[in-house]
Every structure is written in structure tokens, then in C-alpha cells.
Amino acid sequence: MQRLLLFLFLVFIIAAVLRVDFYFTIAYLFFGVYLLSRLWVSNGLKDVRVERRYVDRAFHGDTVPVKLSIRNAGRLPITWLQARESIPVALRLNQPRHHAFGLNPGESHDIHYTLQCSKRGVYSLGPTRLQTGDALGLLRPESREAAPDRLIVYPRVVALAGLGLPTRSPLATLPAPLPLFEDPARVIGVREYAPGDSLRRIHWTASASAGTLLVKHYQPAIARETLICLDLGYEGYGIRGRFDAIELAIIAAASIANHIVINQRLPVGLATEAYDVWAGERASLSLPLRAERGHLMSVLEALARVNPTEGVPFADLLRRQRLHLPWGTTVLAITGQDRPELLEALAQLVRAGFPAALVLTQPGPARDDMQRRAALLHVPIYRIDRERDLEALR
């Protein structure tokens, strides 16, 4: 651009000195082309619209097709446009990322590519870098970036053969088609009065509104509620193989939560302190005890967002849980290695009425003193070294 301006300046000087109309015409022509090209390019790039169409949540191992639509919403054609899409390395397949094309007014150009979700996390698709220039190449190309979008990849979920967690429920621990007990503290609806129903079951307010006797319908059994406490502090894992053990702990939390909600149809919650990739800071994540499939997806999403961090005392996290948990809730602690302070925190939970279990993803040799104390507290310890150990977890 500087060379073009210098050229126009010299042409004007020559025209002024020689007073030749032809040189003035050349100078005016080049100046008009320069001004028109500059306005055309700058305004044309502002009118380019970028839209990504894809499923923004995926499971581990899924392939996600992405359609990137680039549309010229202006009234002037774009002679050439180069688009470069930024794709995370962990999701990228061997596909071209540079595309050059022209766009007429109102025309769109679609770019298709596929992502391979081989690792959990929160990923940024984009930004898309757009670059264009004038047809004659007189100006330096102008560029801008379109905003990125997010893709959440859930952690791997391993199918468990079974899971026998401890419970203190005095009634049934799992829902049954023909329950023997009912929980009078949990009313799930009303039904018509039948001979033999106790007068204590009559719902007087609903009966007055309906004009007929209605009795309370109770939940068949007290369902075991499980809180998964996940240790994402570096201190809970040995240096050797630390990141693999942390990823295994996240996979274990996702698999156990999936088994409890899908197979056992029981409530599950999640508590952890970690670096939240979505928020970009360290955060305390706490999800309540629920049994809906939508809640399970919230748990998996939280596990996709977290990364390990420093300075997270896992024993303190466990002690804080008894302040707001319903009595009898089973606390499942997932960490790398067993430690005396960790077992002491679990002992306090057990004495307070919260059954506990421990999952170790970086287990060392079993110590007799820890094993004896865990047995006295009725705290089962699950030791897993690899994902296939989860399949036989009982």
C-alpha cells in the first residue's frame, strides 16, 4: 500500500510539472481504484457471517460432523476469501483447514469436517480467521476472526458388572416392583380410597377438592443416596503416573454415577474441588442428589470440565459433606492413594451416620493397619489400576 501511495504521489508531481492531462487522468484513475478497493474490501469483510452447525456435546469415542457456513450478507461480491478454521489437536483428523473461494451477494459457502472425540474436555472450535483483499492485489489483505464455539466431550463410561455400596437404610436399598415397605415421609401422589386403607392415609385437602376420598401414595422404598467425592488435588496422587491415575479417577466417577442412575435408578451427587476449564479458575463443584437422566448428564458435563489443581485438601472436602447431606447418605471417595488423614475423615463420616467407601486409582501395596481399620469401620476399599478393573467392580 505504501508503494502504491508513493507511485500516486510521483504521478501527481510529474503531472503538475509537465502539465499533461494524460498523467492527471492516470493519477485520478489509480486513486479512484485505490479508494474503491479499500472501501470494497473493508465493508465486504464486515458483512461476512460465520455459523457452525454441530452437536455441542458428545461422548468419548463419538465422531462429530461440523458444518461451517460462511455467507456474504452484503450487497457487493467478494472476489476472494480465505477461511482458516482452528481445530483442537486432540480432536483433529487429517483434513485440510484452509479454504479459498469467492462469494456473490447473499451466497454461502459450506465447509464440512469431522471431529474425533478421543479425549474428554471442553474444547474451542475456532476462531475462524477470514482474509480477503482486492482483485488487483493493490492493497494488503485484511482479516478478522469469527467467534469460536464450544464442544463438551464427556469422559469415558465403563459398564460395571455390579456395585455393592454400603447403606444404612432400614428399608429396601433398591426399588422393587412389589415393595414390602413404604416411606411415609415421601408422598409421590394420591389415589382413590380402597377398603382396608388406614384413615391416617387419607389426604383431606385433596379429598375436599375432588369431592371423593383420596389417600396418600407413598414412595415404595427409601432409595440409597450416594455422593461421589472426587479428589482432583495433585497431593492425592503419586508423581509417577499421576495424570493417568487422575483420568482413571474421573472415568471411575463417571462410570459409577452412570451405573447408579441408569441401572439402579437411585440418586447420585458429585462434590469436588478442581480447576474449572469453563470458568477459567479454581472452583468448588457440588451437584445435588438426584436420580434423573438429565442430572446424570450434568454430572458427566461437570466431569468433562474439571482439571487437577494444587492445594486441595481432600480430607477437608470429605468432612464438609456431613453438614448438608441427608442422614444415611453413602459417601464414595475416589482418590489416588490411601492416607491416614483420609481414613480418619471417612471414620468421622461413618460415626456421624454416613456409610463410606473408598476407590483408589493409584493403589500401592495394601497396608495391614489401614486394612484392619477400614474393616472395623465397614469401609470397603476398591483398588483399580486400569479401566478394565472397573468392569469387574463389585
Secondary structure, DSSP 8 states (H G I E B T S, - for coil): -HHHHHHHHHHHHHHHHHT-HHHHHHHHHHHHHHHHHHHHHHHHHHTEEEEEES-SEE-TT-EEEEEEEEEE-SSS-EEEEEEEE---TTT--S---EEEEEE-TT-EEEEEEEEE--S-EEEEE--EEEEE--TT--S--EEEEE--EEEEE-------S--------SS-SS--SS-S--EEEEEEEEEE--TT--GGGB-HHHHHHHTS-EEEEEESS----EEEEE--BGGGS-STTHHHHHHHHHHHHHHHHHIIIIIS---EEEEEEEEETTTTEEEEEEEEEE--HHHHHHHHHHHHHEE-BSS--HHHHHHHHTTTS-TT-EEEEEESS--HHHHHHHHHHHHTT--EEEEESS--S--HHHHHHHHHTT--EEE-SSHHHHHT--
